Amino acid sequence: MYSIEYDQRKAFEGADFIYAKNWSAFNTEHYGEVLSIDRNWTVDDEKMALTNNAYFMHCLPVRRNMIVTDSVIESEQSLVIAEAANREISAQVVLKRMLETL
């Protein structure tokens, strides 16, 4: 079960996983443009301390010290490298299947 929470600190409380995303625009007119530089949304040790010893996830690439602090992304609780490795394998499978249809 999931719920939507707009208060970041409340969302962190008791969480098992924190999946951070960026603040970039997704529409084609402003794609990649940073919409906010409000560091209050940066995932840091203080916010991670509110969790249930949560794992940190991000699909990479990530803007370090804007989306997440170095201490969080490099911690034992960070799954970003494993997540990136899974993405690489997934991309290889897609390419393989595409090539098989030629």
C-alpha positions in Angstrom: 0.0 0.0 0.0 1.2 3.5 -0.7 0.1 7.0 0.1 0.9 10.5 -1.2 2.6 12.8 1.3 3.5 16.4 0.6 5.4 17.0 3.8 8.9 15.7 3.1 9.9 15.1 6.8 6.6 13.3 7.5 7.2 11.1 4.4 10.7 10.1 5.7 9.3 9.1 9.1 9.5 5.3 9.4 10.3 4.8 5.7 12.1 1.7 4.6 13.2 3.1 1.2 13.9 6.7 0.0 13.8 7.1 -3.7 14.8 10.6 -4.7 14.2 12.3 -8.0 15.4 15.6 -9.4 13.9 19.0 -9.7 14.4 19.3 -13.5 11.7 20.2 -15.9 10.3 17.3 -17.9 8.5 19.2 -20.7 10.3 19.6 -24.0 10.4 23.4 -23.8 12.4 23.4 -20.5 13.8 19.9 -20.4 16.7 19.5 -18.0 16.3 23.0 -16.7 16.7 23.1 -12.9 13.4 24.4 -11.5 14.4 24.9 -7.9 17.6 25.3 -6.0 15.9 25.0 -2.6 18.3 22.9 -0.6 15.6 22.1 1.9 14.7 19.2 -0.3 18.2 17.7 -0.4 18.3 14.2 1.1 20.8 14.4 4.0 21.8 12.5 7.1 19.3 14.3 9.3 16.4 13.3 7.1 17.6 9.7 6.7 17.7 9.6 10.5 13.9 9.9 10.5 13.6 6.7 8.6 13.5 3.0 9.6 17.2 2.7 8.7 16.0 3.2 5.1 17.9 2.4 1.9 18.6 5.3 -0.5 17.8 4.8 -4.2 18.2 7.0 -7.3 18.3 6.0 -10.9 21.4 8.1 -11.7 22.8 10.4 -12.8 22.4 12.5 -9.7 23.3 16.1 -8.8 25.4 15.5 -5.7 24.8 17.9 -2.8 21.7 19.1 -4.5 19.5 16.0 -4.6 21.5 14.0 -2.1 24.5 14.7 0.1 27.7 12.8 -0.5 27.4 11.2 2.9 24.0 9.6 2.1 24.8 8.4 -1.5 28.1 6.9 -0.3 26.7 5.3 2.8 26.1 1.6 3.5 22.4 2.2 3.0 22.8 3.5 -0.6 21.6 1.1 -3.4 22.4 3.4 -6.3 25.3 1.3 -7.7 23.3 -1.9 -7.6 20.3 -0.1 -9.1 22.5 1.3 -11.9 23.9 -2.2 -12.6 20.3 -3.5 -12.9 19.5 -0.8 -15.4 22.5 -1.7 -17.5 21.4 -5.3 -17.7 17.9 -4.3 -18.6 19.2 -2.1 -21.4 21.3 -4.9 -22.7 18.3 -7.2 -22.8 16.2 -4.6 -24.7 19.0 -4.1 -27.2 19.4 -7.9 -27.6 15.7 -8.4 -28.3 15.7 -5.6 -30.8 18.6 -7.0 -32.7 17.1 -10.5 -32.7 14.1 -9.1 -34.7 16.3 -7.8 -37.5 
